[in-house]
């Protein structure tokens, strides 16, 4: 929710931020595990957050969601070997190559 749509971040440890799934995992194995966060974006209005998080993606989001899932799957092996930064970079570049993010020089 706090990451822009299509962005990926990986980290080890951190808080649970009210997330019951993370609370359950942490209660069983501790807090020192790798987390892959996939951005879904914020709906822009606080009152819409609950429905935004629990709803299906809009049909208009299908292309970037599928591209993100494909890039994550294609590069998941990097997570297994501890190459978190390379994983994040390759996912980003994969989405950028499909036209979902602007390049650093401002070109699409």
C-alpha positions as CSV (number, residue, x, y, z in Angstrom):
1,X,0.0,0.0,0.0
2,X,2.8,2.4,0.9
3,X,4.8,1.5,-2.2
4,X,3.8,2.8,-5.6
5,X,2.2,0.3,-7.8
6,X,4.6,-2.1,-9.3
7,X,7.6,-1.2,-7.1
8,X,9.4,-4.0,-5.3
9,X,11.4,-3.9,-2.0
10,X,13.2,-6.6,-0.1
11,X,14.4,-6.4,3.5
12,X,15.1,-8.6,6.4
13,X,13.2,-8.0,9.7
14,X,11.0,-5.1,10.5
15,X,7.7,-4.5,12.2
16,X,4.4,-6.2,11.5
17,X,2.4,-2.9,11.0
18,X,-0.8,-4.6,12.0
19,X,-0.5,-7.3,9.4
20,X,-1.9,-10.5,10.8
21,X,0.0,-12.8,8.4
22,X,3.3,-11.3,9.5
23,X,2.3,-11.5,13.1
24,X,1.7,-15.2,12.7
25,X,5.0,-15.8,10.9
26,X,6.9,-13.8,13.5
27,X,5.3,-15.7,16.3
28,X,6.5,-19.0,14.8
29,X,9.9,-18.2,13.5
30,X,10.9,-14.9,15.0
31,X,11.3,-11.6,13.1
32,X,14.5,-12.2,11.2
33,X,13.2,-13.3,7.8
34,X,13.3,-11.9,4.3
35,X,10.2,-9.9,3.2
36,X,9.4,-9.1,-0.4
37,X,7.1,-6.2,-0.6
38,X,5.1,-5.6,-3.8
39,X,3.6,-2.1,-4.3
40,X,-0.1,-1.8,-5.0
41,X,-0.3,1.9,-4.7
42,X,-2.5,4.0,-2.4
43,X,-6.1,4.8,-3.5
44,X,-5.5,8.5,-2.5
45,X,-8.2,8.7,0.0
46,X,-7.7,7.2,3.5
47,X,-11.3,6.0,3.8
48,X,-10.8,3.8,0.6
49,X,-7.7,2.0,1.9
50,X,-9.5,-1.0,3.4
51,X,-11.5,-1.8,0.3
52,X,-8.4,-1.0,-1.9
53,X,-6.3,-3.6,-0.1
54,X,-8.9,-6.3,0.0
55,X,-10.3,-5.9,-3.5
56,X,-9.2,-7.5,-6.7
57,X,-7.0,-5.4,-9.0
58,X,-8.9,-3.3,-11.5
59,X,-8.9,-4.6,-15.1
60,X,-6.9,-1.6,-16.1
61,X,-4.1,-2.8,-13.7
62,X,-3.9,-6.2,-15.3
63,X,-0.9,-5.5,-17.6
64,X,1.5,-4.2,-14.9
65,X,0.3,-6.8,-12.3
66,X,1.0,-9.7,-14.8
67,X,4.4,-8.1,-15.8
68,X,5.3,-7.7,-12.1
69,X,4.4,-11.3,-11.2
70,X,6.3,-12.6,-14.2
71,X,9.4,-10.6,-13.4
72,X,9.3,-11.7,-9.7
73,X,8.9,-15.4,-10.8
74,X,11.7,-15.1,-13.4
75,X,14.1,-13.7,-10.8
76,X,13.1,-15.5,-7.6
77,X,16.2,-17.6,-7.6
78,X,18.2,-14.5,-6.8
79,X,16.3,-14.3,-3.4
80,X,17.3,-17.9,-2.6
81,X,21.0,-17.0,-3.1
82,X,20.7,-13.8,-1.0
83,X,21.1,-11.4,-4.0
84,X,18.3,-9.1,-2.9
85,X,19.5,-6.0,-4.5
86,X,20.1,-7.7,-7.8
87,X,16.5,-9.2,-7.6
88,X,15.0,-5.7,-7.0
89,X,17.0,-4.3,-9.9
90,X,16.2,-7.1,-12.4
91,X,12.4,-6.8,-11.5
92,X,12.5,-3.1,-12.0
93,X,14.4,-3.4,-15.3
94,X,12.1,-6.0,-16.5
95,X,9.1,-3.8,-15.9
96,X,10.9,-0.8,-17.4
97,X,11.6,-2.8,-20.5
98,X,7.9,-3.4,-20.9
99,X,7.2,0.3,-20.6
100,X,5.9,0.5,-17.0
101,X,8.4,2.9,-15.6
102,X,10.2,5.9,-17.0
103,X,13.9,5.6,-17.6
104,X,16.2,7.7,-15.5
105,X,16.7,10.3,-18.2
106,X,12.9,10.9,-18.2
107,X,12.2,9.0,-21.4
108,X,9.6,6.2,-21.5
